[in-house]
Structure formats: C-alpha cells, structure tokens
Amino acid sequence: MKRRAERGGTLVEAALVLLVFLTFLFAVMEFGRAYNLYQVATDAAREGARFAVAPCSFLPSDPPCPYGAGALPTSTDVTTKVNDFLASANVHGATVDVNQQFAGTVNTIPVQFTQVTVNAPYTFLFFKSFGSV
C-alpha cells in the first residue's frame, strides 16, 4: 500500500525538476541570443569606425574614389555602411550615431576622430513578459 502512495510524489518531483531544467535551458538560449546581438552591434560599430578613418586607396587597380583622392567618408556614408552590416546580420531597428571630429592634416592627409555608436533593441523570445531591452 505504501508503494502506491509514492507514485504521485515521483511524478510531482519529475514535473518540478523538468520545469526548472526547461527554464534554465531557455534562459541560456536567451542569453546566447542577447550576446550574439551584442557582438553584432559591436562588430558593426567597429566596421563603421574603421571605414570612417580609412581614406581611399591610391592603387591604379582600385575603382575611383567617390570622395576625392585622400578624402574621408561622410557620416552619412558611415551610417549607410553600418546599416548594411547590420542588415546582413539580420538586425533590424538599430540606431546608429556617428560623431566625426576633424583634427587637421598630417602630410596633406586629413586626420579625424570618429566615434560610432550602435544601439540595437533586444526582444525576448521565450520570456516575453520581460518586454525588450
């Protein structure tokens, strides 16, 4: 008789353990997705900053420079480059802020400092009650 009373306890215990395990599993997946988005936003900002400070090449085999010889891209060009990078990673709704400061010239090459900031919203997939970050 006692054995029969313990069957329900095992079932309840298994249900609780399964609930905790699945919650942990989904939390790990959410963290992985959030970290992936963070890395994509970081890479997009890095790509935009690199693009912003690299003047056109002077090699004869390269296509003509749309900004002029040795000129640097504008903030609109940098924003377009970053948005293209984000679109290729399937990230939508991100905002891009480009802050360029001209610092003068060195040997007739323009020098400027550029800061590229990317903010990408993250919406939870499994824990929708948390909203978005």
Phi and psi in degrees as GROMACS dihedral restraints (atoms count N, CA, C in turn):
[ dihedral_restraints ]
;  ai    aj    ak    al  type     phi  dphi    fc
    3     4     5     6     1   -65.4    20    10
    4     5     6     7     1   -36.2    20    10
    6     7     8     9     1   -60.7    20    10
    7     8     9    10     1   -37.2    20    10
    9    10    11    12     1   -66.9    20    10
   10    11    12    13     1   -35.1    20    10
   12    13    14    15     1   -71.7    20    10
   13    14    15    16     1   -21.7    20    10
   15    16    17    18     1   -86.2    20    10
   16    17    18    19     1   -12.7    20    10
   18    19    20    21     1   -61.9    20    10
   19    20    21    22     1   -44.2    20    10
   21    22    23    24     1   -65.2    20    10
   22    23    24    25     1   -35.8    20    10
   24    25    26    27     1   -63.3    20    10
   25    26    27    28     1   -39.2    20    10
   27    28    29    30     1   -66.7    20    10
   28    29    30    31     1   -39.8    20    10
   30    31    32    33     1   -65.7    20    10
   31    32    33    34     1   -43.6    20    10
   33    34    35    36     1   -65.0    20    10
   34    35    36    37     1   -42.1    20    10
   36    37    38    39     1   -62.6    20    10
   37    38    39    40     1   -43.4    20    10
   39    40    41    42     1   -63.8    20    10
   40    41    42    43     1   -39.7    20    10
   42    43    44    45     1   -64.7    20    10
   43    44    45    46     1   -41.0    20    10
   45    46    47    48     1   -66.8    20    10
   46    47    48    49     1   -43.2    20    10
   48    49    50    51     1   -64.6    20    10
   49    50    51    52     1   -41.0    20    10
   51    52    53    54     1   -64.1    20    10
   52    53    54    55     1   -40.1    20    10
   54    55    56    57     1   -61.7    20    10
   55    56    57    58     1   -46.8    20    10
   57    58    59    60     1   -65.2    20    10
   58    59    60    61     1   -42.3    20    10
   60    61    62    63     1   -63.1    20    10
   61    62    63    64     1   -46.4    20    10
   63    64    65    66     1   -67.1    20    10
   64    65    66    67     1   -37.4    20    10
   66    67    68    69     1   -61.9    20    10
   67    68    69    70     1   -44.6    20    10
   69    70    71    72     1   -62.9    20    10
   70    71    72    73     1   -43.1    20    10
   72    73    74    75     1   -62.4    20    10
   73    74    75    76     1   -46.2    20    10
   75    76    77    78     1   -67.2    20    10
   76    77    78    79     1   -34.1    20    10
   78    79    80    81     1   -65.2    20    10
   79    80    81    82     1   -40.6    20    10
   81    82    83    84     1   -63.4    20    10
   82    83    84    85     1   -41.4    20    10
   84    85    86    87     1   -65.3    20    10
   85    86    87    88     1   -41.3    20    10
   87    88    89    90     1   -62.2    20    10
   88    89    90    91     1   -44.3    20    10
   90    91    92    93     1   -62.1    20    10
   91    92    93    94     1   -40.4    20    10
   93    94    95    96     1   -62.5    20    10
   94    95    96    97     1   -42.8    20    10
   96    97    98    99     1   -64.9    20    10
   97    98    99   100     1   -42.0    20    10
   99   100   101   102     1   -65.1    20    10
  100   101   102   103     1   -41.8    20    10
  102   103   104   105     1   -67.2    20    10
  103   104   105   106     1   -36.9    20    10
  105   106   107   108     1   -62.2    20    10
  106   107   108   109     1   -44.0    20    10
  108   109   110   111     1   -63.3    20    10
  109   110   111   112     1   -39.8    20    10
  111   112   113   114     1   -60.9    20    10
  112   113   114   115     1   -43.4    20    10
  114   115   116   117     1   -66.5    20    10
  115   116   117   118     1   -40.3    20    10
  117   118   119   120     1   -64.2    20    10
  118   119   120   121     1   -43.2    20    10
  120   121   122   123     1   -64.1    20    10
  121   122   123   124     1   -40.3    20    10
  123   124   125   126     1   -64.4    20    10
  124   125   126   127     1   -44.8    20    10
  126   127   128   129     1   -64.6    20    10
  127   128   129   130     1   -37.7    20    10
  129   130   131   132     1   -65.3    20    10
  130   131   132   133     1   -42.8    20    10
  132   133   134   135     1   -64.6    20    10
  133   134   135   136     1   -40.8    20    10
  135   136   137   138     1   -64.1    20    10
  136   137   138   139     1   -43.1    20    10
  138   139   140   141     1   -63.8    20    10
  139   140   141   142     1   -40.5    20    10
  141   142   143   144     1   -65.2    20    10
  142   143   144   145     1   -42.0    20    10
  144   145   146   147     1   -66.0    20    10
  145   146   147   148     1   -40.2    20    10
  147   148   149   150     1   -64.4    20    10
  148   149   150   151     1   -43.2    20    10
  150   151   152   153     1   -64.3    20    10
  151   152   153   154     1   -37.3    20    10
  153   154   155   156     1   -68.7    20    10
  154   155   156   157     1   -27.6    20    10
  156   157   158   159     1  -108.2    20    10
  157   158   159   160     1     5.8    20    10
  159   160   161   162     1  -101.8    20    10
  160   161   162   163     1   109.3    20    10
  162   163   164   165     1   -69.4    20    10
  163   164   165   166     1   163.1    20    10
  165   166   167   168     1   -61.6    20    10
  166   167   168   169     1   150.5    20    10
  168   169   170   171     1   -74.7    20    10
  169   170   171   172     1   155.8    20    10
  171   172   173   174     1  -109.1    20    10
  172   173   174   175     1    13.5    20    10
  174   175   176   177     1   -71.5    20    10
  175   176   177   178     1   140.3    20    10
  177   178   179   180     1   -63.4    20    10
  178   179   180   181     1   -26.0    20    10
  180   181   182   183     1   -79.3    20    10
  181   182   183   184     1   -14.0    20    10
  183   184   185   186     1   -78.6    20    10
  184   185   186   187     1   152.3    20    10
  186   187   188   189     1   -66.7    20    10
  187   188   189   190     1   160.0    20    10
  189   190   191   192     1   -62.1    20    10
  190   191   192   193     1   146.1    20    10
  192   193   194   195     1   -78.0    20    10
  193   194   195   196     1   124.2    20    10
  195   196   197   198     1   -72.2    20    10
  196   197   198   199     1   -14.4    20    10
  198   199   200   201     1   -98.2    20    10
  199   200   201   202     1    -7.2    20    10
  201   202   203   204     1   101.3    20    10
  202   203   204   205     1   157.5    20    10
  204   205   206   207     1   -61.5    20    10
  205   206   207   208     1   121.3    20    10
  207   208   209   210     1    76.2    20    10
  208   209   210   211     1     1.9    20    10
  210   211   212   213     1   -79.3    20    10
  211   212   213   214     1   156.5    20    10
  213   214   215   216     1  -102.9    20    10
  214   215   216   217     1   152.1    20    10
  216   217   218   219     1   -65.1    20    10
  217   218   219   220     1   153.9    20    10
  219   220   221   222     1   -81.1    20    10
  220   221   222   223     1   171.4    20    10
  222   223   224   225     1   -65.6    20    10
  223   224   225   226     1   -30.5    20    10
  225   226   227   228     1   -65.7    20    10
  226   227   228   229     1   -41.2    20    10
  228   229   230   231     1   -64.3    20    10
  229   230   231   232     1   -40.1    20    10
  231   232   233   234     1   -66.3    20    10
  232   233   234   235     1   -42.7    20    10
  234   235   236   237     1   -61.6    20    10
  235   236   237   238     1   -41.1    20    10
  237   238   239   240     1   -62.9    20    10
  238   239   240   241     1   -42.8    20    10
  240   241   242   243     1   -62.0    20    10
  241   242   243   244     1   -44.1    20    10
  243   244   245   246     1   -66.8    20    10
  244   245   246   247     1   -42.0    20    10
  246   247   248   249     1   -64.5    20    10
  247   248   249   250     1   -36.3    20    10
  249   250   251   252     1   -64.5    20    10
  250   251   252   253     1   -40.5    20    10
  252   253   254   255     1   -62.5    20    10
  253   254   255   256     1   -45.0    20    10
  255   256   257   258     1   -65.6    20    10
  256   257   258   259     1   -39.0    20    10
  258   259   260   261     1   -64.7    20    10
  259   260   261   262     1   -36.1    20    10
  261   262   263   264     1   -67.9    20    10
  262   263   264   265     1   -23.8    20    10
  264   265   266   267     1   -94.3    20    10
  265   266   267   268     1     6.3    20    10
  267   268   269   270     1    63.3    20    10
  268   269   270   271     1    40.3    20    10
  270   271   272   273     1  -107.9    20    10
  271   272   273   274     1   123.0    20    10
  273   274   275   276     1  -122.3    20    10
  274   275   276   277     1   150.8    20    10
  276   277   278   279     1    85.4    20    10
  277   278   279   280     1    10.9    20    10
  279   280   281   282     1   -82.0    20    10
  280   281   282   283     1   148.9    20    10
  282   283   284   285     1  -109.5    20    10
  283   284   285   286     1   140.3    20    10
  285   286   287   288     1  -121.2    20    10
  286   287   288   289     1   129.7    20    10
  288   289   290   291     1  -122.5    20    10
  289   290   291   292     1   123.4    20    10
  291   292   293   294     1  -115.1    20    10
  292   293   294   295     1   123.5    20    10
  294   295   296   297     1  -117.9    20    10
  295   296   297   298     1   107.2    20    10
  297   298   299   300     1  -108.4    20    10
  298   299   300   301     1   133.8    20    10
  300   301   302   303     1  -126.0    20    10
  301   302   303   304     1   118.2    20    10
  303   304   305   306     1   -75.3    20    10
  304   305   306   307     1   130.3    20    10
  306   307   308   309     1  -113.9    20    10
  307   308   309   310     1     3.4    20    10
  309   310   311   312     1   116.0    20    10
  310   311   312   313     1  -161.9    20    10
  312   313   314   315     1  -127.5    20    10
  313   314   315   316     1   150.7    20    10
  315   316   317   318     1  -130.5    20    10
  316   317   318   319     1   115.0    20    10
  318   319   320   321     1    53.5    20    10
  319   320   321   322     1    47.6    20    10
  321   322   323   324     1    65.2    20    10
  322   323   324   325     1     9.8    20    10
  324   325   326   327     1  -102.6    20    10
  325   326   327   328     1   125.3    20    10
  327   328   329   330     1   -67.7    20    10
  328   329   330   331     1   140.3    20    10
  330   331   332   333     1  -118.3    20    10
  331   332   333   334     1   130.1    20    10
  333   334   335   336     1  -145.9    20    10
  334   335   336   337     1   154.5    20    10
  336   337   338   339     1  -102.4    20    10
  337   338   339   340     1   137.7    20    10
  339   340   341   342     1  -131.9    20    10
  340   341   342   343     1   134.4    20    10
  342   343   344   345     1  -122.4    20    10
  343   344   345   346     1   124.2    20    10
  345   346   347   348     1  -115.0    20    10
  346   347   348   349     1   123.4    20    10
  348   349   350   351     1  -116.9    20    10
  349   350   351   352     1   129.7    20    10
  351   352   353   354     1  -120.3    20    10
  352   353   354   355     1   124.9    20    10
  354   355   356   357     1  -115.9    20    10
  355   356   357   358     1   117.9    20    10
  357   358   359   360     1  -118.8    20    10
  358   359   360   361     1   126.8    20    10
  360   361   362   363     1   -73.2    20    10
  361   362   363   364     1   142.5    20    10
  363   364   365   366     1  -116.4    20    10
  364   365   366   367     1   124.2    20    10
  366   367   368   369     1  -109.1    20    10
  367   368   369   370     1   128.7    20    10
  369   370   371   372     1   -65.3    20    10
  370   371   372   373     1   139.8    20    10
  372   373   374   375     1   -90.2    20    10
  373   374   375   376     1   -46.7    20    10
  375   376   377   378     1   -96.3    20    10
  376   377   378   379     1   -34.9    20    10
  378   379   380   381     1  -105.5    20    10
  379   380   381   382     1    67.0    20    10
  381   382   383   384     1   -63.8    20    10
  382   383   384   385     1   -22.6    20    10
  384   385   386   387     1   -67.1    20    10
  385   386   387   388     1   -17.2    20    10
  387   388   389   390     1   -79.8    20    10
  388   389   390   391     1   -11.7    20    10
  390   391   392   393     1    79.8    20    10
  391   392   393   394     1  -136.1    20    10
  393   394   395   396     1  -131.6    20    10
  394   395   396   397     1   159.2    20    10
